[in-house]
Amino acid sequence: MKKVKNLICILVLAIGISGCANQREEAKELLLSKETAEVKAGSNGKEEVWLEAEAKPQKEEETDIIYVQVSGAVNHPGVYELPLGSRVFQALELAGGMTQEAQEKSINQAQTLEDGQMIWVPTVEEAAALPKQQPESLAKDDGKVNLNTATKEELQTLPGIGEAKAQSIVAWREEHGSFTQIEDIMKIEGIKEGVFSKIKDSVKVQ
């Protein structure tokens, strides 16, 4: 009977020791979990989400492609995609080229294209109906009169240049050719330093 009691005590002790070991392991795991959670907490006290997925490369912006619209006297009007830096003639080629009715002179085929640009090719009739451009001598880019192309009437808009002097300028051009510099106008009789000083900022030669 005494042996049975001793055996029972040994079993109870073994179970108790095993239970304590399990409790210690559980406590250790709980402590580690708590420490991990504290490490992952943000500075503002809110839990941060930690993602270990591989970073996906961002899609490169398609900045090397432009779109232009080609319309008018071409074989296949429409919107076309071209590389950045393309020229007008390349867009016209994509549109099947110009028709026989097209006024080619009205298109600058060497111009560099921009994204969203529209190229309109007029017919010969449409081009003829367009407003005439101003003479080059009165172009509004700089407002100066071109001594080599201006008419007698245009020359008379200059200060100090009347009908007689304007006629002399035209006659000199017809005899000697183009002016190479604005100072050449003083070669004309009646136009000296005084008149030149009045018009030098209003004239040009091209």
C-alpha positions as CSV (number, residue, x, y, z in Angstrom):
1,M,0.0,0.0,0.0
2,K,2.9,2.3,0.8
3,K,4.4,1.6,-2.5
4,V,1.2,2.5,-4.3
5,K,1.1,5.9,-2.5
6,N,4.7,6.6,-3.4
7,L,4.0,5.8,-7.0
8,I,1.0,8.1,-7.1
9,C,3.1,10.9,-5.5
10,I,5.8,10.5,-8.2
11,L,3.2,10.7,-11.0
12,V,1.6,13.8,-9.5
13,L,5.1,15.4,-9.1
14,A,6.0,14.6,-12.7
15,I,2.7,16.1,-14.0
16,G,3.3,19.2,-12.0
17,I,6.8,19.7,-13.3
18,S,5.6,19.2,-16.9
19,G,2.8,21.7,-16.4
20,C,5.2,24.3,-15.0
21,A,7.5,23.8,-18.0
22,N,4.6,24.3,-20.4
23,Q,3.5,27.4,-18.6
24,R,7.0,28.8,-18.8
25,E,7.2,28.2,-22.5
26,E,3.8,29.8,-23.0
27,A,4.8,32.8,-21.0
28,K,8.0,33.1,-23.0
29,E,6.2,33.0,-26.3
30,L,3.7,35.6,-25.0
31,L,6.5,37.9,-24.0
32,L,8.3,37.6,-27.3
33,S,5.0,38.3,-29.2
34,K,4.5,41.4,-27.0
35,E,8.1,42.6,-27.7
36,T,7.6,42.1,-31.5
37,A,4.4,44.0,-31.5
38,E,6.1,46.9,-29.6
39,V,8.9,47.0,-32.2
40,K,6.4,47.2,-35.0
41,A,4.4,50.0,-33.4
42,G,4.8,53.4,-35.1
43,S,6.0,56.5,-33.3
44,N,2.4,57.7,-33.1
45,G,1.3,54.6,-31.3
46,K,-0.6,53.2,-34.2
47,E,0.3,49.8,-35.6
48,E,2.1,49.9,-38.9
49,V,1.5,47.4,-41.6
50,W,4.7,45.6,-42.6
51,L,4.7,44.3,-46.2
52,E,7.6,42.1,-47.4
53,A,6.4,41.8,-50.9
54,E,8.8,42.7,-53.7
55,A,8.5,46.3,-54.9
56,K,7.0,46.5,-58.3
57,P,8.8,48.7,-60.8
58,Q,6.8,51.8,-61.7
59,K,5.6,52.0,-65.3
60,E,7.7,54.5,-67.3
61,E,5.8,57.5,-68.6
62,E,5.4,57.4,-72.3
63,T,7.0,60.8,-73.0
64,D,8.6,59.8,-76.3
65,I,5.3,59.5,-78.2
66,I,3.1,62.3,-79.6
67,Y,-0.3,62.3,-81.3
68,V,-1.2,64.6,-84.2
69,Q,-4.3,65.0,-86.4
70,V,-3.9,65.2,-90.1
71,S,-6.9,66.5,-92.1
72,G,-7.8,68.2,-95.4
73,A,-6.4,67.2,-98.8
74,V,-4.8,63.9,-97.7
75,N,-5.7,60.4,-98.7
76,H,-6.3,59.1,-95.2
77,P,-7.2,61.8,-92.6
78,G,-7.0,60.8,-89.0
79,V,-5.0,60.9,-85.7
80,Y,-1.6,59.3,-85.9
81,E,1.1,58.3,-83.4
82,L,4.7,59.4,-84.0
83,P,7.9,59.5,-82.1
84,L,8.8,62.8,-80.4
85,G,10.8,65.1,-82.7
86,S,9.0,63.9,-85.9
87,R,8.4,66.3,-88.8
88,V,5.3,67.3,-90.7
89,F,6.3,65.2,-93.8
90,Q,6.4,62.1,-91.7
91,A,2.8,62.7,-90.5
92,L,1.7,63.2,-94.1
93,E,3.3,59.9,-95.1
94,L,1.3,58.1,-92.4
95,A,-1.9,59.8,-93.8
96,G,-1.2,58.4,-97.2
97,G,0.3,61.5,-98.7
98,M,-1.4,64.6,-100.1
99,T,-4.0,64.4,-102.8
100,Q,-3.6,65.9,-106.3
101,E,-5.9,68.8,-105.3
102,A,-3.6,69.7,-102.3
103,Q,-1.7,73.1,-102.3
104,E,1.7,71.8,-101.2
105,K,3.2,75.3,-101.0
106,S,1.0,76.2,-98.1
107,I,2.5,73.4,-95.9
108,N,5.9,73.6,-94.2
109,Q,6.8,69.9,-94.3
110,A,10.1,70.4,-92.4
111,Q,8.3,71.8,-89.3
112,T,8.8,69.8,-86.0
113,L,5.6,68.4,-84.7
114,E,4.1,68.9,-81.2
115,D,1.8,66.7,-79.2
116,G,-1.8,67.5,-80.0
117,Q,-1.0,69.5,-83.2
118,M,-3.4,69.6,-86.1
119,I,-2.1,69.6,-89.7
120,W,-4.6,70.9,-92.2
121,V,-3.7,70.6,-95.9
122,P,-5.8,73.0,-98.0
123,T,-6.8,72.3,-101.6
124,V,-5.6,74.8,-104.3
125,E,-9.1,76.4,-104.2
126,E,-9.1,76.7,-100.4
127,A,-5.6,78.2,-100.4
128,A,-6.6,80.8,-103.0
129,A,-9.6,81.8,-100.8
130,L,-7.4,82.4,-97.7
131,P,-6.5,86.0,-96.7
132,K,-3.3,87.2,-98.4
133,Q,-0.3,87.6,-96.1
134,Q,1.1,91.0,-95.5
135,P,4.3,91.9,-97.4
136,E,7.4,90.8,-95.7
137,S,8.5,94.4,-95.3
138,L,5.5,95.0,-93.1
139,A,5.6,91.7,-91.2
140,K,4.5,92.2,-87.6
141,D,7.4,90.1,-86.2
142,D,9.5,93.2,-85.5
143,G,7.6,96.0,-87.3
144,K,10.5,97.0,-89.4
145,V,10.4,97.9,-93.1
146,N,12.6,95.8,-95.3
147,L,14.5,98.1,-97.6
148,N,15.0,95.4,-100.2
149,T,11.4,94.4,-100.7
150,A,9.3,97.5,-99.6
151,T,7.1,99.2,-102.1
152,K,7.2,103.0,-102.7
153,E,4.1,103.3,-100.5
154,E,5.6,101.3,-97.7
155,L,8.8,103.3,-97.8
156,Q,6.8,106.5,-97.3
157,T,5.6,105.3,-93.9
158,L,9.2,106.0,-92.7
159,P,9.9,109.3,-91.0
160,G,11.5,111.8,-93.4
161,I,10.9,109.7,-96.5
162,G,8.5,111.3,-98.9
163,E,7.4,110.2,-102.4
164,A,10.5,111.5,-104.1
165,K,13.0,109.8,-101.7
166,A,10.9,106.6,-101.8
167,Q,11.1,106.6,-105.6
168,S,14.8,107.1,-105.4
169,I,15.2,104.1,-103.1
170,V,13.2,101.9,-105.5
171,A,15.2,103.2,-108.5
172,W,18.6,102.5,-106.7
173,R,17.5,98.9,-106.0
174,E,16.6,98.4,-109.6
175,E,20.0,99.7,-110.7
176,H,22.3,98.3,-108.0
177,G,20.5,95.4,-106.5
178,S,19.8,94.7,-102.8
179,F,21.1,96.7,-99.9
180,T,23.6,94.8,-97.9
181,Q,23.3,96.9,-94.8
182,I,20.9,99.7,-93.7
183,E,23.7,102.3,-93.9
184,D,23.8,101.8,-97.7
185,I,20.6,103.9,-97.9
186,M,22.8,107.0,-97.4
187,K,24.2,106.3,-100.9
188,I,21.0,107.7,-102.2
189,E,21.0,111.4,-103.0
190,G,19.0,113.4,-100.4
191,I,19.4,110.8,-97.6
192,K,22.2,111.6,-95.3
193,E,23.0,111.3,-91.5
194,G,20.0,113.4,-90.5
195,V,17.4,111.3,-92.3
196,F,19.2,108.0,-91.5
197,S,19.2,108.7,-87.8
198,K,15.4,109.0,-88.0
199,I,14.8,105.7,-89.8
200,K,17.7,103.4,-88.7
201,D,15.6,101.8,-85.9
202,S,12.6,101.3,-88.3
203,V,14.3,99.6,-91.2
204,K,16.1,96.3,-92.0
205,V,17.7,94.4,-94.9
206,Q,17.2,90.7,-95.7
